[in-house]
Amino acid sequence: MGTAHTPADNIFYDLVSIEYHALKGASLYDRYIQDAHDHTDVRQFIEQCKQEDSQRAIRSHELIMKLTQEATAKTPVGQR
């Protein structure tokens, strides 16, 4: 029998997905930066994208931690 998912489950999944894809993208940018080594404007754009994805991953992780702490605080000790 299936379990119903709450909006909190969806939010958690969404944040994990955002973090995963941001980290995956950031790991690819090094190759793109190498490919653009002769094109300063393109290289700078890719570096900016990498930085933005890194910040996005950090922020997603912070929000996941916050949601996890809030859920833990609301759950009685015997039910954890």
Contacts in CASP RR format, 6 or more apart in sequence:
PFRMAT RR
TARGET T0000
AUTHOR 0000-0000-0000
METHOD contacts of the structure
MODEL  1
MGTAHTPADNIFYDLVSIEYHALKGASLYDRYIQDAHDHTDVRQFIEQCK
QEDSQRAIRSHELIMKLTQEATAKTPVGQR
8 67 0 8 1.000
8 71 0 8 1.000
11 67 0 8 1.000
12 64 0 8 1.000
12 67 0 8 1.000
15 60 0 8 1.000
15 63 0 8 1.000
15 64 0 8 1.000
15 67 0 8 1.000
16 60 0 8 1.000
16 64 0 8 1.000
18 56 0 8 1.000
18 57 0 8 1.000
18 60 0 8 1.000
19 56 0 8 1.000
19 57 0 8 1.000
19 60 0 8 1.000
19 61 0 8 1.000
19 64 0 8 1.000
22 53 0 8 1.000
22 54 0 8 1.000
22 56 0 8 1.000
22 57 0 8 1.000
22 60 0 8 1.000
23 53 0 8 1.000
23 57 0 8 1.000
25 50 0 8 1.000
25 53 0 8 1.000
26 50 0 8 1.000
26 53 0 8 1.000
26 54 0 8 1.000
26 57 0 8 1.000
29 46 0 8 1.000
29 47 0 8 1.000
29 49 0 8 1.000
29 50 0 8 1.000
29 53 0 8 1.000
30 50 0 8 1.000
32 46 0 8 1.000
33 43 0 8 1.000
33 46 0 8 1.000
33 47 0 8 1.000
33 50 0 8 1.000
36 42 0 8 1.000
36 43 0 8 1.000
36 46 0 8 1.000
37 43 0 8 1.000
72 80 0 8 1.000
END
